Amino acid sequence: MRTEIFEADPFSGARSRPLATIESDYRFERNDEFILETDGTSMRLRVTHVRIRIKGNTLSREITALKV
């Protein structure tokens, strides 16, 4: 499933900058923690919000995650 990962604003919790787009069947849930490695840097994140989008026969999701 197409998964877009966004950084959460630390004060409001609102979605801010995009971090990555991946294909994954993993079932992300609130409070899951993961490490995102891109361009030689790593960032530890905690899931704060998962939004599923259904468009026709296509399923995708948005993950909002806060830096830990």
C-alpha positions in Angstrom: 0.0 0.0 0.0 1.3 3.5 -0.8 2.3 5.1 2.4 3.2 8.8 2.8 5.0 9.8 5.9 4.8 13.4 7.2 6.5 15.1 10.1 4.1 16.4 12.8 4.5 19.9 14.1 5.7 19.5 17.7 3.4 22.1 19.1 0.1 21.6 17.3 0.5 18.0 16.1 -0.6 19.1 12.6 0.9 17.5 9.5 3.9 19.5 8.2 6.7 18.6 5.8 6.7 15.3 3.9 9.5 12.9 4.9 9.0 9.9 2.6 6.7 7.9 0.4 7.0 4.1 0.6 5.1 0.9 -0.4 4.3 -1.1 2.7 1.8 -3.6 3.9 2.8 -3.0 7.6 -0.1 -2.0 9.8 1.0 1.2 11.3 -0.7 2.2 14.6 -0.6 5.2 16.9 2.5 5.1 19.2 4.5 2.8 16.9 8.1 3.9 16.7 10.4 3.5 13.7 13.7 4.9 12.4 13.6 6.5 8.9 17.0 6.5 7.2 17.3 8.9 4.2 20.3 10.5 2.6 22.8 9.2 5.1 20.8 10.5 8.1 18.4 8.7 10.5 15.5 10.1 12.3 13.5 8.3 15.1 9.8 8.9 14.8 6.6 8.0 16.7 3.3 7.7 14.9 0.7 10.2 16.0 -2.0 9.8 13.3 -2.9 7.3 10.6 -5.3 8.4 7.8 -6.6 5.9 5.2 -7.7 7.2 1.8 -9.9 5.1 -0.5 -10.2 6.4 -4.1 -12.0 4.1 -6.4 -10.3 0.8 -6.1 -7.1 2.3 -4.7 -6.1 2.3 -1.0 -3.4 4.6 0.4 -2.5 6.1 3.7 -0.9 9.1 5.4 1.2 8.7 8.5 1.9 11.7 10.7 4.9 11.1 13.0 6.6 13.2 15.7 10.4 13.2 16.1 11.4 11.4 19.3 
